[in-house]
Amino acid sequence: MIRFGFKVDLGHGIVFDSARLMRSSADATKKNLTKFGAFTRTRARSSIRRRKAVSAPGEPPSAHGDELKDIRFDYDERLRSVVIGPIRLPGKLGNAPEALEHSGPSVVYQHADHNRETRPAYIRERPFMGPAFAEELKRLPATWRDSMK
């Protein structure tokens, strides 16, 4: 009989099946961290409201286009971890996602018509990834419970 990574053999006692246990652990880790990445991405995307108004500092940012909501996640097999966050698009100005999350310097268009004239700007904190991560982290133990077969 095989149960939870142990083989029970009445003739020889209990034998630890470490290969099976390691496979089960790796499978559960991948499954649960992939779910965590997907749920965190969804929560972060839904916190960003599409509107013309500027959000208040400390609140999630307003989206004026689709770029900020382009959040990805990827499970790293080797490190057994997940990376979640907005992607930086080639040709875009500054470091807006990082500046929005933590506050800091960035570059903005000088005019509303985006005519390529830019100026430096200091962006006040409008976090969206950190709060999404913290909320989903609270749910992670329940996701992990009973996940090893």
N, C-alpha and C positions, 0 to 999 in steps of 0.2 A: 504494500500500500504506500502511495506517495502522498505526503501532506506537508505543505509549507516548507519545502526544501529538505525534508528529512525522509530517508527511506527506512522503513521498519522491516526488519528481517528477523523472524522469530528464532532462527537458528544462530544468528550472529549478533543480535542486539540492534542498536540504532546506529545508522551510518549517515553522516552529514553529506548531503548532495550540494556541494558549494557551487558547482557550475550552473545547476538549475536555479538556485537561489540568486546568483549573480545575474542571470538572464532575466529572471522575474523582476528583480530590482531595477535593472536597466530599462526594461519595458515600462514599468510603472513610472519611473522617473521621466522618461520621454513623454509618455501619455499625459501625465499631470502637469509638467512644465509647459507642454504645448497648449494645453487647455488654459493654463494661467496666462500665457502670452496672448492668446486669442481674447480672453475675457478682459485683460488689462487694456489691450488695443481698443476693444469695443467701448469700454468705459471712458477711455481718454477721448476717442472720437466723438462720443455722444455729449461730452462735457463742453465741446467747442461749438458755440452757437453761430449759425450763419446769419449775420446781420451787418448793417453798415456802421452802427454805433461802435464806439471803442469800449471795451469792457473795463471795469474798475480794477485797479491794482489789487492783487490778491485773489481775484476771481479768474476762472478759465478765460482764455482769449476769445475774441470774436474772429470768425473766419470771413474773409472777404473774397475768398476763392477756395479751390479744392486742395491747394498745396499743403496747407498745415494739417489737414486731416489724412494725409498720406503717411500713415503710421504702419510700420511693419514689425514682425517678430520672426525670430529664427531660433530653432533649437540647435545647439552645438553638441554633436555626439561625443566629441573628444573630451570636452570640458563638462559635459552633462549639465548644461546651463542654458538659459534662454535670454536672448537680447531683445529688448522691446524699445521702439522709439520712432520718432519721425525721421524720414530720410531727407538728406540734403540733395536738392536738385541741382544739376549742373546749370550754370548761368544765372542762378538766383543770387541776390545780394545778401551780404552779411551772414550773421549766424542767428537769425530770428528765433528758431525753436529753442536754442540754448538760452538766449537772452530772455525770452518769454518765461521759460521755466525758472531761471535763477536770478533774473535781472542782469543788466550789464550793457556794454556798448554794442552798437550794431550800425548798420548803414540803411538809410531809407531814401526813397525817391524824393526829390525836391518838390515836384509837382504831382498833382493827382493823376495826370495823364500818362505817367510813367515814361517820360521822355529821356530817360537815362541820366539826367542830372541828379546827382546824389549828394547827401549831406550826412555827417555823423549824427547819431542819436543815442540817447541813453534810454533803454527800455526798462520800465519798472516790472517787477515780478507779476506774472500771470500764469501760475503753474497749472499744468494739465496732466503731465505724465506722473509726477510724484503722488498727487492725490489718488489717481487711478490705481497706481501700484499699491499704495497703502491700503486702499479698500479691498482690493483683490487678495492681498496678502492675508487679511483676516479670514478669508474663505479657504485658503490653501489647506489647512489641516483637515477640514471636512472633505475636501477633494481627495486628499491622500489616504484618508481612512479606508481600510478594507480594499485597497487597490492592488495589493500583491496577491496573486493567485498561486 
